[in-house]
Amino acid sequence: MKVKVIPVLEDNYMYLIIEEHTREAVAVDVAVPKRLLDIAGREGVSLTTVLTTHHHWDHTRGNAELVHLRPGLEVMGADERICALTRRLAHGEELRFGAIHVRCLLTPGHTTGHMSYFLWEDECPDPPALFSGDALSVAGCGWHLEDTAQQMYQSLTKILGTLPPQTKVFCGHEHTLSNLEFAQKVEPRNGHVQAKLSWAQKRDDDDIPTVPSTLGEELLYNPFLRVTEDPVREFTGQVAPVQVLEVLCRERARFQTALEPPQPQVRALLALQWGLLSTPQEK
């Protein structure tokens, strides 16, 4: 199993997963379809399936165009709001692409229909992989909640948190620096946070992705997976894990607002570049 990490839009990732024996490929969260097809062509693989983690536009905006360009392509996910969806998946359902197994893990919180995908190969020494979308990111999570904090807690701790610690985590966004800066605010004496932050700053300087991490690493520095740790409880002023998580999400939102105040003109320009808005001449 080979994973191509493809940065797109402002800070998104889409992925091309290649079964190296059959040369079949599966894409995750298609935002820029022509770029994906260019890479698939260079790799000499046949794209058969799109796995979508959730319905937000930056994870699905390429689905319709991709289906138009590749008739018969399967678009799978758990939420009927996903653009061009052809097959709705259920929690625990398993798929097979050549030697690659896929277990579908419903992880509500960021959205009610968020699905994460756990992949592995039989008799392969490589660690398994998790494509977590916005449920879990490097040192963070999708802290804008459509669902409840209780659901997010269940998703993070009872579903994702119980996967093998060597699992590679491929998330939906490059938010690592700001996530670690917040984690440092939560746990200023956590040496794992400090070391990861220094590493991420170097990667950012060199314009290199910070994905993947591993689940075992996340348990050391991701505050959203450390809701029972005393320093995290002290930061939130709460003891019950769900309440700790709820306060963390609220404080993370405030931290982001202070870090990057809204810039409507910049966002409008990006929307034009991504094809989300039309110019007056195009209307």
N, C-alpha and C positions, 0 to 999 in steps of 0.2 A: 504494500500500500504506500503510495507516494502522495503527499499533500502539497499542492501549490498554493502558497499564501499570496493573495492578490489584493493589494490596497486599492480602494476606490473611493470616490466622492471626497468628502472632507477628512473623515477618519474611519471609514468603514473597512471591513474585510469581507471579501467573498473568497470561497475556496473551491479548488478543483481537486477531487479525490480520484486517484488513478489506480485501477486494478492492473498491476504490471504484467500479469500473464495474459489476460483476455484483452487488454487495452481498452476496457470499458471505463467510462468516467462518470462521476456523479458530482454535481455542483451544489454548493451550499450558499443560500442567500444571494441570489443573482441581482445585482444592482446595475451593472454595465454589461449588457449581453454581448456586444460586438467584441469587447476586450476579452471576455471569457472565451468566445469562439476562436479568436486569434490564438490564444494560448493553447486551447485544445488542439487546434490545427498544427501548431508547432510541435506539440507533444505527440502527434499522430494517434490520438485517441478518439473514440466514439462516445459522444455525450448522450446518455440515455435518460437521465433522471435529475430533477432538481429537488433538493430537500430544503424546505423553508422553515426557519425557526419560529417566525411570527409575522404578523400582517403589516407591520409598519413599513412605510413607503421605501425607506432606505435599504430594506432587506428584500423587497419584492418588486421594485419598480421595473426590473428587467424581464419579469416572467412573461408578460404578454408578447413582447417583441421576440423573445427567445422562442416561444411556442410557434410564432408566425414564421420564424426563420428555420425552425426544426420541427416540422409537423410530426406528430406522434410522440413528442417528448412528454414524459410524465412529470407533473409538478405535484409534490406531496407536502403535506403539512397537517396540522391539527385544527386550524381555525378556518372557518368558512369565509372569513374576510380576506384571506390570502388571494391575491390577484392570480387569475388563470389556474386555480387549483383544479387538478384532475382526480386526486385521490386523497380522501381525508383519513388520517392516521389516528390510531388509538394508543393510549399509554400501554407500554409493554409489548406492543407489536414488534415483530422482528422481520427484517428484510435481508435479502442476500444479493450481492453483486459479485459474481465469481467467488473468490475466496474470502471476500469481505462480508462480515456480519454487521448488521445495524440493529441496535435496540433503540426503540423510540421511547423517550422519557418525557412525559408531560410535566412541565415545570412552570406552573402558573405563578404570577406575581407581577412581573413587568407587564405582561398581558395575560388575559385569562386563558388564551389558547396557545401559550408558548410551548414549543416542543424542542427538546435538546436531543442530540443523536450521539449514541455511544457506539464506537466502531472497533472491531478487532478482527484478527485473522487466526484461523486454526493453525497450530504448530508453527507459530511465528515468534521469534525472539523479541520483536519490536513491541514496545508498550502499546496499550490501547489508546484510542483518541476520543475526545469529547468535543463535539461542536455545540457550544453552549449559547450561541446567539447573544442575547442581552440578559440571560438569566444569571450568568457568572462571567466575570471578566478578570483580567489580571489585577489583583488587589482590590476588586470591587464587584459590583453587580448592577443590574438595571434598576436604579433606585427610584425612578419615576414609576410608581405602582398603579397599574390598572386594577389589580386584584388587592387582596388584603395582605397585611404584614404576616398574618398567620400562614397564608398560602405560600408567601415567599420563604418564610422560615422552613416550612415543610419541604419546599423544593430544594433549598440550599443544603439543609442538614440531613434530611431523611432520604432524599433521592440522589442528589449529586455528591453530597458529602460522604456517602457510603461506597462510592466507586473506588477501585484500587488506587493507592496513592501515587503510583507511577504513571497514571493516566495523563496524557498530554492534553492540555486545555487550549482549544482554538476558539477564541471569542469573537464577537461581532464588531468590536471597535478598538481603536488605538487610543485608549484613555488611561494608559498605564501611569504616566507621570502624575497627572492630577489625582488619580486614585491613590498613589503612594504618598503624595503630599498630604492628602486627607488622612491616610492611615498613620502617618507620622504625627499628625495632630492628635489622633485618637490615642496612640501608644508611642509617645516620644522616646521611651526607653527601650523600645523593641529593636534589637540589633538586626534582626532579619529584615525589618522594614527599611532601616538605614542602608543596609548593604544592597537590597534590591533597588532602592531609589538611586543610589550611586550608579549602579549598573544600567538602569533605565535611562538616566541622564546621558550616559555615554552612547547608548544605542540611539537616542534621539539626536544627539550631535552628529552621529554618523548616518542618520536617516535610515536606520535598520529597524524592522519590526521587532516588537518585544514578545510576540507570540511565537510558539506556544510556551506556556508555563506548565507546571505539573500540579495535580491536585494536592500532592504532599506539600509542595511549596506554598500553595495558597493557604493551607491550614496554619502556616507559620506567620503570615503577614497580612492576610485579607481580613479586615475587621468584621466583615459580614459573615464570615465563617468562624469567628472567634467570639460569639455573643455570650458565651459562658465564662470567658476569661475576666479576671478581676479588673485589669486596667480598662477594658472596654466597658464593663459595667459602671465603673467609676466615671468614665467620660460621659456616659448617657444619664447617669443618675437613676438607672433602673436595674432590677435584678432578674426579673422574668425574661427569658430569651426573646420572646416575641416583642415585648416592649422595648428591649434593648435594640432590636433590629429596626423597629419603627422609628425610634429616635435617631438611629444612625442614618436612615434614609432621609429624614427631614434635615439633619445637620449636613449631610452630603449635598443636598440641594442648595442649601444656604452657602456652603463653601464654594460650589460651582458658580453661583451668582456673583459672589464677591470676586472670584478669580477671573471670570469672563463676563462682564456686563453685556446685556443684549446689544447687538449692533445691527439694527434693521437693514441698513443699506448694504452691509456686507452679506447678510443672509439673503437679501433679495438678489444680489449679484450671483451668489452661489446657486440659487434656485434657477436663475436664467441659464447658467452654465450646465446645470444638470437636466434641463429641459422640463422643469416643473412649471415655469411661467413662460408666457409668450410676450414678445415685444409688441408695441402698438401696431407696427406694420404687419405683424403676423396675425392679428386678430381679425 
